[in-house]
């Protein structure tokens, strides 16, 4: 006798970050891939982007296509931890526990001292004609 409830079947897809950019300038595409593929392997679909380097206003830019992410989650795709954190911060999903733990640690830390000291002006000697 067949059950009326269909069994949930994993399709073996995951939404993860795919690293692009240069050595000291990382840029990430948020992509859907098979779970068995490597990070730089073939991509099924790109659903967003993430610029990890802060800009002039100290912002890290994220672009997400919520409709396609919702589609792939409905199809049974999994999420990597960094993508789950980004979706939690954007309000699409509940906050990831690691995000809450990091915020708690940041509040309890003492402010760090500046490593660079303020440069004090030194007057040039009056007998040096080059200065």
Backbone as numpy.savetxt, mean C-alpha at the origin, in Angstrom:
# Nx Ny Nz CAx CAy CAz Cx Cy Cz
-28.90 -37.87 -2.86 -29.74 -36.69 -2.86 -28.85 -35.45 -2.86
-29.10 -34.54 -3.77 -28.29 -33.34 -3.90 -28.76 -32.28 -2.91
-27.82 -31.56 -2.37 -28.14 -30.51 -1.41 -28.64 -29.26 -2.15
-29.56 -28.55 -1.53 -30.09 -27.33 -2.14 -29.07 -26.20 -2.07
-28.18 -26.28 -1.10 -27.15 -25.25 -0.94 -25.93 -25.67 -1.75
-25.52 -24.78 -2.64 -24.34 -25.08 -3.45 -23.09 -24.88 -2.60
-22.12 -25.73 -2.79 -20.89 -25.59 -2.04 -20.07 -24.43 -2.61
-19.44 -23.71 -1.69 -18.62 -22.57 -2.10 -17.31 -23.10 -2.67
-16.97 -22.64 -3.86 -15.79 -23.14 -4.56 -14.81 -21.99 -4.77
-13.59 -22.16 -4.30 -12.56 -21.16 -4.53 -12.12 -21.21 -5.98
-11.89 -20.03 -6.56 -11.48 -19.99 -7.95 -9.98 -19.80 -8.09
-9.27 -19.67 -6.97 -7.82 -19.57 -7.04 -7.32 -18.24 -7.54
-8.02 -17.15 -7.23 -7.59 -15.81 -7.63 -7.31 -15.00 -6.37
-6.43 -14.02 -6.51 -6.10 -13.16 -5.39 -5.89 -11.74 -5.91
-6.27 -10.75 -5.10 -6.02 -9.34 -5.41 -4.79 -8.95 -4.62
-3.75 -8.56 -5.33 -2.47 -8.27 -4.68 -1.78 -7.08 -5.34
-0.65 -6.69 -4.76 0.16 -5.60 -5.31 1.19 -6.17 -6.28
1.36 -5.49 -7.41 2.37 -5.86 -8.38 3.34 -4.68 -8.48
4.59 -4.89 -8.09 5.55 -3.80 -7.99 6.04 -3.37 -9.36
6.02 -2.07 -9.58 6.57 -1.44 -10.78 7.48 -0.31 -10.33
8.03 0.42 -11.26 8.86 1.56 -10.91 10.33 1.20 -10.83
11.12 2.15 -10.36 12.57 2.00 -10.29 12.99 1.44 -8.94
14.30 1.34 -8.74 14.84 0.76 -7.53 14.45 1.56 -6.30
14.64 2.86 -6.32 14.35 3.69 -5.16 13.04 4.45 -5.30
12.21 4.08 -6.25 10.94 4.77 -6.49 9.85 3.73 -6.76
9.36 3.04 -5.71 8.36 1.99 -5.95 7.00 2.55 -6.31
6.32 1.84 -7.17 4.95 2.13 -7.58 4.26 0.79 -7.75
3.04 0.69 -7.28 2.36 -0.60 -7.28 1.07 -0.54 -8.08
0.79 -1.60 -8.85 -0.50 -1.80 -9.47 -1.25 -2.80 -8.60
-2.51 -2.54 -8.36 -3.36 -3.48 -7.63 -4.03 -4.35 -8.68
-3.69 -5.64 -8.70 -4.08 -6.52 -9.79 -4.75 -7.78 -9.27
-5.47 -8.45 -10.17 -6.05 -9.75 -9.91 -5.19 -10.77 -10.64
-4.69 -11.77 -9.91 -3.84 -12.81 -10.47 -4.26 -14.16 -9.93
-3.79 -15.21 -10.57 -3.96 -16.55 -10.01 -3.06 -16.67 -8.79
-3.48 -17.45 -7.84 -2.69 -17.59 -6.61 -1.36 -18.27 -6.86
-1.27 -19.07 -7.91 -0.03 -19.80 -8.18 0.98 -18.96 -8.95
0.57 -17.83 -9.52 1.48 -16.99 -10.30 2.38 -16.19 -9.39
3.54 -15.80 -9.92 4.45 -14.95 -9.18 3.95 -13.51 -9.22
4.64 -12.65 -8.46 4.22 -11.26 -8.37 4.28 -10.56 -9.73
5.29 -10.87 -10.52 5.43 -10.25 -11.83 4.86 -11.11 -12.95
4.06 -12.10 -12.61 3.49 -13.01 -13.59 2.35 -12.37 -14.37
1.64 -13.18 -15.16 0.55 -12.65 -15.97 -0.59 -12.12 -15.09
-1.18 -11.02 -15.53 -2.23 -10.34 -14.78 -3.57 -10.56 -15.47
-4.59 -10.87 -14.69 -5.93 -11.00 -15.25 -6.55 -9.63 -15.47
-6.46 -8.76 -14.44 -7.05 -7.43 -14.54 -6.38 -6.51 -13.53
-6.20 -5.24 -13.91 -5.70 -4.23 -12.98 -6.90 -3.48 -12.42
-7.01 -3.43 -11.09 -8.16 -2.79 -10.46 -7.80 -1.54 -9.66
-6.53 -1.13 -9.70 -6.15 0.08 -9.00 -4.65 0.30 -9.05
-4.22 1.37 -8.37 -2.79 1.68 -8.29 -2.51 2.30 -6.93
-1.24 2.22 -6.50 -0.82 2.74 -5.21 0.58 3.31 -5.36
0.72 4.60 -5.06 2.02 5.27 -5.09 2.52 5.36 -3.66
3.53 4.57 -3.33 4.01 4.45 -1.95 4.88 5.62 -1.50
5.38 6.41 -2.44 6.24 7.54 -2.09 5.38 8.78 -1.82
5.57 9.43 -0.66 4.76 10.63 -0.37 5.07 11.75 -1.35
4.04 12.52 -1.70 4.24 13.67 -2.59 4.57 14.91 -1.77
4.45 16.10 -2.36 4.82 17.34 -1.67 3.96 17.60 -0.44
2.71 17.17 -0.45 1.82 17.36 0.69 1.87 16.17 1.66
2.86 15.30 1.51 3.06 14.12 2.36 1.88 13.16 2.25
1.37 12.96 1.04 0.25 12.06 0.78 0.72 10.88 -0.06
0.20 9.72 0.25 0.43 8.53 -0.58 -0.85 8.32 -1.39
-0.74 8.33 -2.71 -1.91 8.32 -3.57 -2.35 6.90 -3.88
-3.67 6.67 -3.80 -4.27 5.37 -4.09 -5.45 5.60 -5.02
-5.55 4.78 -6.07 -6.70 4.80 -6.97 -7.28 3.39 -7.01
-8.58 3.27 -6.76 -9.23 1.96 -6.69 -10.49 1.95 -7.54
-10.74 0.84 -8.22 -11.98 0.64 -8.96 -12.85 -0.28 -8.10
-13.73 0.34 -7.29 -14.52 -0.41 -6.32 -15.47 -1.42 -6.97
-16.02 -1.10 -8.13 -16.94 -2.02 -8.78 -16.25 -3.32 -9.16
-15.05 -3.22 -9.75 -14.33 -4.43 -10.15 -13.81 -5.20 -8.94
-13.40 -4.50 -7.89 -12.96 -5.18 -6.67 -14.13 -5.94 -6.06
-15.30 -5.31 -6.04 -16.48 -5.98 -5.50 -16.85 -7.20 -6.35
-16.70 -7.09 -7.67 -16.98 -8.22 -8.55 -16.06 -9.39 -8.23
-14.75 -9.13 -8.11 -13.80 -10.22 -7.88 -13.97 -10.81 -6.49
-14.32 -9.99 -5.49 -14.58 -10.53 -4.16 -15.83 -11.42 -4.18
-16.83 -11.03 -4.97 -18.03 -11.85 -5.09 -17.74 -13.17 -5.80
-16.74 -13.17 -6.67 -16.35 -14.40 -7.37 -15.50 -15.31 -6.49
-15.11 -14.84 -5.31 -14.35 -15.68 -4.39 -12.87 -15.39 -4.35
-12.44 -14.29 -4.91 -11.01 -13.95 -4.89 -10.60 -13.55 -3.48
-9.37 -13.89 -3.13 -8.83 -13.52 -1.83 -8.13 -12.17 -1.90
-7.71 -11.68 -0.74 -6.99 -10.42 -0.64 -5.65 -10.65 0.03
-4.62 -9.98 -0.46 -3.35 -10.00 0.25 -3.47 -9.01 1.42
-2.59 -9.13 2.41 -2.66 -8.26 3.59 -2.49 -6.78 3.25
-1.51 -6.38 2.41 -1.39 -4.95 2.09 -2.63 -4.38 1.39
-3.24 -5.16 0.51 -4.44 -4.68 -0.18 -5.61 -4.61 0.81
-5.70 -5.55 1.73 -6.75 -5.51 2.75 -6.60 -4.27 3.63
-5.35 -3.89 3.93 -5.12 -2.68 4.70 -5.54 -1.44 3.93
-5.21 -1.37 2.63 -5.60 -0.22 1.82 -7.12 -0.11 1.71
-7.80 -1.24 1.51 -9.26 -1.22 1.41 -9.90 -0.86 2.75
-9.27 -1.25 3.84 -9.77 -0.86 5.16 -9.62 0.63 5.41
-8.47 1.18 5.02 -8.25 2.62 5.20 -9.16 3.45 4.30
-9.52 2.90 3.14 -10.40 3.63 2.23 -11.86 3.56 2.64
-12.22 2.65 3.56 -13.59 2.54 4.02 -14.39 1.50 3.26
-13.79 0.79 2.33 -14.50 -0.23 1.56 -14.73 -1.49 2.38
-13.77 -1.83 3.23 -13.85 -2.99 4.12 -13.61 -2.50 5.55
-13.90 -3.33 6.56 -13.51 -2.96 7.93 -11.98 -2.86 8.04
-11.54 -2.05 8.99 -10.10 -1.87 9.17 -9.42 -3.19 9.47
-8.26 -3.37 8.87 -7.46 -4.57 9.09 -6.87 -4.49 10.49
-6.79 -5.61 11.23 -6.24 -5.57 12.59 -4.82 -5.03 12.66
-4.01 -5.29 11.63 -2.64 -4.79 11.64 -2.61 -3.26 11.60
-3.58 -2.63 10.93 -3.67 -1.18 10.88 -3.96 -0.62 12.27
-4.86 -1.25 12.98 -5.20 -0.79 14.33 -4.02 -0.95 15.29
-3.30 -2.06 15.17 -2.14 -2.29 16.04 -1.06 -1.25 15.76
-0.82 -0.94 14.48 0.20 0.05 14.13 -0.19 1.44 14.64
-1.48 1.80 14.57 -1.93 3.09 15.09 -1.75 3.15 16.60
-2.01 2.05 17.30 -1.82 2.00 18.74 -0.35 2.17 19.10
0.54 1.52 18.33 1.98 1.65 18.59 2.46 3.07 18.32
1.95 3.72 17.27 2.36 5.08 16.96 1.94 6.05 18.05
0.79 5.83 18.67 0.34 6.71 19.75 1.19 6.54 21.00
1.63 5.33 21.29 2.36 5.08 22.52 3.85 5.41 22.41
4.36 5.62 21.20 5.78 5.95 21.03 6.06 7.40 21.43
7.24 7.61 21.98 7.66 8.97 22.26 8.10 9.62 20.95
7.96 10.93 20.82 8.41 11.58 19.58 9.91 11.42 19.40
10.30 11.16 18.18 11.73 10.97 17.89 12.45 12.31 17.81
13.72 12.28 18.22 14.53 13.49 18.13 15.01 13.68 16.71
15.21 14.91 16.34 15.73 15.19 15.01 17.22 14.86 14.99
17.65 14.20 13.92 19.06 13.84 13.80 19.89 15.00 13.25
19.24 15.89 12.51 19.96 17.01 11.92 19.83 18.20 12.85
20.96 18.76 13.25 20.94 19.93 14.11 20.86 21.18 13.26
20.40 22.23 13.87 20.29 23.50 13.16 21.70 24.05 12.94
21.98 24.47 11.70 23.28 25.03 11.38 23.35 26.47 11.88
24.37 26.76 12.62 24.57 28.12 13.10 25.57 28.80 12.18
25.29 30.05 11.87 26.15 30.80 10.96 27.51 31.09 11.58
28.54 30.95 10.77 29.91 31.23 11.22 30.42 32.38 10.37
30.87 33.41 11.01 31.36 34.58 10.29 32.72 34.25 9.66
32.89 34.71 8.42 34.17 34.50 7.73 35.23 35.40 8.33
36.48 34.94 8.35 37.55 35.79 8.88 37.70 37.05 8.01
37.91 38.19 8.61 37.96 39.44 7.86 39.16 39.58 6.92
40.23 38.81 7.12 41.42 39.00 6.28 41.44 38.05 5.07
40.39 37.29 4.83 40.36 36.38 3.69 39.69 37.08 2.51
40.43 37.37 1.41 39.83 38.12 0.31 38.88 37.27 -0.56
38.98 35.95 -0.47 38.14 35.11 -1.30 36.70 35.04 -0.79
36.48 35.36 0.49 35.15 35.25 1.07 34.46 36.57 1.18
